[in-house]
Amino acid sequence: DALPISLTVSVWWNDNKRTDKAEFSKSNDGYIARRDNEPALYLIDNKAIDDILEANKAIKPAVSAKK
């Protein structure tokens, strides 16, 4: 069964040669997480996801250097 997705996180590393993706869905006890292409589900507490969502608000576009 598909989970209703609340948040998707993708990470690139190793000079963009490797990627990892996880999807998070809100549940009564926190969030259920699933890594892309893996059947296992993980329970994540609310605070961890709330911290990610709060940090996301601080992301701003890069400012170009003026000459």
N, C-alpha and C positions, 0 to 999 in steps of 0.2 A: 504494500500500500504506500502511496505517496504521502509525504508529510507536507502540511502547508508551510511554506518557507517564509520565515521572518527575516532572515539574514543569511547572506552568502559571503564567505571570506575566501579569497584566493591569495596564495603566496607564491612568489617566484624566487628561486635562488639558484646558485651555481651558474652565475652569468646567464640567467634566464633559460637555462637548459632543463631545469626541473620545476615542476609546479605541483601545488597541493591545493585542494579546494574542499571546504567543509560547508555544510548547510545546517542552519539552526532553526528550530521551530519551537515556539512558546508552548509550554505545558503547565499544568497546575503546580508542579514541583520545581520549576525552573525552565530550562531549555533542553530539548533533545537535539543532539548533534550527530551528524553522519558525514564521514569523509567520503569524498567522491570515489566511486567504484569499490566501496567496501560495504558489506551488509551489516556490520556491527553498529549499534546505536549507543550513544554516550549521554549521560545526564550531566548537565552543566548547571551550576547554581546561578541564580538571577544576577548576583553582583558581578560575576565575571563578564557576562554579556552586557550588563548596564555600563560597565567601565569601557568596553569596546565601543558601544554606541555613543557614549559621552566623548571619548577621544576622537571619534569620527567627526563630531561637530567642529573640532578644532582644525581640521584639515582645510587649508585655503589654497587657492591657486598660487603658483610661484610668481613672484614679481620679477619682471625683466629688469635687468640692469640698465639704467639710463646713462647715456654718454654725453 
